[in-house]
Amino acid sequence: MRKIIKSLIVLSVSFFIASPGIAGGPNDTGYISSADVLSPFNCANLPADCNNIGTSTLYRTAAGVGVNIHAVGLMPNTPHTVWMAAFNNPNACAAFPHGPCVLGDLGNPAAQATLMWTTGNYTDEFGNGFFQAFITDGPTSRQQPAGLPSDPGGLVNPNKAEIHFILRKHPIVFGEEYVSINSVGGACDGPGGCDDIASATHQR
């Protein structure tokens, strides 16, 4: 958990290009879509030495958000999880309107941040990762006890929240196949431990 939160530091020095949203209607309760690259964390320090490893596509509705992530070049046949940090009120983030929310905004009650498990899967034999999920608005068992002072109880503003996805690699541990793709610390005491390897940011 701590490592995922610390990984958001990188988002404060990275620049992600998101496509414009598609407005849904006069009350802003319709369908919205945006796409972003899946960027390795080390790109923040060595942008010339790394390439984006995939794409993240977000689908917004009044009832929640869907995500479709495709990543390449990952460790084959290995468990990975995707975590979502949602800032339900991004207008309150320190960099608004000039940049995305960052680590410090997790402790800003006005930003209404929440952290939750999104999905998990094993990569295929070629190191391709496919991750899909739909997160409903409101309280959910997907939330993790992060102790965020601004947590409003989940995703409560799906149409306007700023959403960050974090891709985490887990080690292969016999007997922990299920927990490794369903929890932040799943099998992390195994060989090599867990590692937050890439992220994507979806600004509204």
C-alpha positions as CSV (number, residue, x, y, z in Angstrom):
1,M,0.0,0.0,0.0
2,R,2.7,2.5,1.0
3,K,4.6,1.8,-2.2
4,I,1.6,2.5,-4.4
5,I,1.0,5.8,-2.6
6,K,4.7,6.7,-2.9
7,S,4.6,5.9,-6.6
8,L,2.2,8.8,-7.1
9,I,5.2,11.1,-6.5
10,V,6.3,10.3,-10.0
11,L,3.0,11.7,-11.3
12,S,4.0,15.1,-10.0
13,V,6.9,15.3,-12.4
14,S,5.5,13.4,-15.3
15,F,3.4,14.8,-18.1
16,F,0.6,12.7,-19.5
17,I,-1.3,13.7,-22.7
18,A,-5.0,12.8,-22.5
19,S,-7.4,13.1,-25.3
20,P,-10.4,15.5,-24.8
21,G,-13.5,14.1,-23.2
22,I,-16.7,13.6,-25.2
23,A,-19.5,15.5,-23.4
24,G,-22.6,13.5,-22.8
25,G,-25.4,16.0,-22.3
26,P,-26.6,19.2,-20.7
27,N,-26.4,17.7,-17.2
28,D,-23.0,16.1,-17.8
29,T,-24.3,12.6,-17.0
30,G,-23.7,10.9,-20.3
31,Y,-20.9,8.8,-21.8
32,I,-17.4,10.2,-21.8
33,S,-14.2,8.6,-23.1
34,S,-10.5,9.4,-22.8
35,A,-7.3,7.6,-23.6
36,D,-3.8,7.8,-22.2
37,V,-0.5,6.1,-22.6
38,L,0.8,3.6,-19.9
39,S,4.1,5.2,-18.9
40,P,6.8,3.4,-16.9
41,F,7.7,5.3,-13.7
42,N,11.4,5.6,-14.7
43,C,10.4,7.8,-17.6
44,A,10.1,10.7,-15.2
45,N,13.8,10.7,-14.7
46,L,15.0,9.2,-18.0
47,P,12.5,10.1,-20.7
48,A,14.9,9.4,-23.5
49,D,15.6,5.9,-22.2
50,C,12.2,4.3,-22.0
51,N,9.1,3.8,-24.1
52,N,5.4,3.7,-23.2
53,I,4.4,0.1,-22.6
54,G,0.7,0.3,-23.5
55,T,-2.6,2.2,-23.4
56,S,-5.3,2.9,-20.9
57,T,-8.8,3.8,-22.1
58,L,-11.4,5.1,-19.7
59,Y,-15.1,5.0,-20.2
60,R,-17.2,7.3,-18.0
61,T,-20.9,7.0,-17.2
62,A,-23.1,8.5,-14.5
63,A,-23.1,5.1,-12.8
64,G,-19.3,4.6,-12.7
65,V,-16.3,4.2,-14.9
66,G,-14.9,1.4,-17.0
67,V,-11.3,0.8,-17.9
68,N,-9.5,-1.2,-20.6
69,I,-5.7,-1.4,-20.2
70,H,-3.4,-3.2,-22.7
71,A,0.3,-3.5,-21.8
72,V,3.3,-5.1,-23.6
73,G,6.8,-6.1,-22.6
74,L,5.8,-7.3,-19.1
75,M,7.2,-10.4,-17.4
76,P,5.4,-13.5,-19.0
77,N,3.0,-15.6,-17.0
78,T,3.1,-13.3,-14.0
79,P,0.4,-11.8,-11.8
80,H,-0.3,-8.1,-12.1
81,T,-2.9,-5.8,-10.5
82,V,-4.2,-2.4,-11.4
83,W,-5.0,0.2,-8.8
84,M,-7.1,3.4,-9.1
85,A,-6.4,6.6,-7.3
86,A,-9.5,8.8,-7.9
87,F,-9.6,12.5,-7.0
88,N,-13.3,13.2,-6.9
89,N,-12.8,16.9,-6.7
90,P,-9.7,17.6,-8.9
91,N,-10.4,21.4,-8.9
92,A,-9.1,21.4,-5.4
93,C,-5.7,19.8,-6.3
94,A,-2.7,22.1,-6.0
95,A,-1.8,22.2,-9.6
96,F,-5.3,22.9,-11.0
97,P,-5.8,24.1,-13.7
98,H,-2.3,23.7,-15.0
99,G,-1.5,20.1,-14.2
100,P,-2.8,16.8,-12.8
101,C,-3.2,15.9,-9.1
102,V,-0.1,14.7,-7.2
103,L,0.9,12.9,-4.1
104,G,0.2,15.9,-1.8
105,D,-3.4,16.0,-2.9
106,L,-4.0,12.6,-1.3
107,G,-3.9,14.4,2.0
108,N,-6.1,17.3,0.9
109,P,-9.6,16.7,2.2
110,A,-11.0,19.1,-0.5
111,A,-9.7,16.8,-3.2
112,Q,-11.7,13.8,-1.9
113,A,-9.2,11.2,-2.9
114,T,-9.8,7.5,-2.8
115,L,-7.6,4.4,-3.5
116,M,-9.0,1.1,-4.7
117,W,-8.3,-2.2,-6.3
118,T,-9.4,-2.2,-9.9
119,T,-8.6,-5.5,-11.5
120,G,-5.9,-8.2,-11.7
121,N,-4.7,-10.7,-14.2
122,Y,-1.8,-12.9,-15.4
123,T,0.2,-11.9,-18.4
124,D,0.4,-14.3,-21.3
125,E,3.4,-16.2,-22.4
126,F,4.6,-13.2,-24.5
127,G,4.3,-10.7,-21.7
128,N,1.1,-9.1,-22.9
129,G,-1.3,-7.9,-20.2
130,F,-5.0,-7.3,-20.6
131,F,-7.0,-5.7,-17.8
132,Q,-10.7,-4.7,-17.8
133,A,-13.0,-3.5,-15.1
134,F,-16.0,-1.4,-14.2
135,I,-16.1,0.6,-11.0
136,T,-19.5,1.7,-9.7
137,D,-19.9,4.9,-7.9
138,G,-20.3,5.0,-4.1
139,P,-18.9,2.7,-1.4
140,T,-17.3,-0.6,-2.6
141,S,-15.4,-3.5,-1.3
142,R,-12.7,-2.7,-3.8
143,Q,-11.4,0.1,-1.5
144,Q,-8.3,-0.4,0.5
145,P,-7.7,1.0,4.0
146,A,-5.2,3.7,3.0
147,G,-6.1,6.1,5.8
148,L,-6.7,9.0,3.4
149,P,-8.2,11.9,5.2
150,S,-10.2,13.0,2.2
151,D,-11.7,9.6,1.3
152,P,-15.4,10.3,0.6
153,G,-16.2,6.6,0.5
154,G,-15.2,5.5,-3.0
155,L,-15.8,7.0,-6.5
156,V,-18.5,9.5,-6.0
157,N,-18.0,11.8,-9.0
158,P,-17.4,9.4,-11.9
159,N,-18.0,12.0,-14.6
160,K,-15.6,14.6,-13.3
161,A,-13.1,12.8,-11.1
162,E,-9.4,12.7,-12.1
163,I,-8.4,9.1,-12.2
164,H,-4.9,7.6,-12.0
165,F,-4.2,3.9,-12.8
166,I,-1.1,2.2,-11.4
167,L,0.1,-1.2,-12.8
168,R,1.7,-3.4,-10.1
169,K,3.7,-6.6,-10.7
170,H,3.4,-9.4,-8.1
171,P,5.8,-12.4,-7.7
172,I,4.7,-15.9,-8.6
173,V,4.0,-17.9,-5.3
174,F,2.5,-21.3,-5.4
175,G,-0.8,-21.4,-3.4
176,E,-1.2,-17.6,-3.6
177,E,-2.5,-17.4,-7.2
178,Y,-5.8,-15.8,-6.2
179,V,-4.6,-13.3,-3.6
180,S,-1.7,-12.1,-5.8
181,I,-4.2,-10.6,-8.3
182,N,-6.8,-9.4,-5.8
183,S,-4.9,-7.5,-3.1
184,V,-2.3,-4.8,-2.9
185,G,0.1,-7.0,-0.9
186,G,-0.7,-10.3,-2.5
187,A,2.3,-12.6,-2.5
188,C,4.6,-9.5,-2.1
189,D,6.8,-11.5,0.3
190,G,7.7,-13.8,-2.5
191,P,10.8,-13.7,-4.7
192,G,11.5,-10.2,-5.9
193,G,8.6,-8.7,-4.1
194,C,6.0,-6.4,-5.7
195,D,6.8,-3.5,-8.0
196,D,4.8,-0.5,-9.2
197,I,5.9,-0.4,-12.8
198,A,3.7,2.0,-14.8
199,S,0.8,4.5,-14.6
200,A,-1.7,6.4,-16.6
201,T,-3.6,9.6,-15.8
202,H,-7.1,10.5,-17.0
203,Q,-8.0,14.2,-16.5
204,R,-11.5,15.4,-17.0
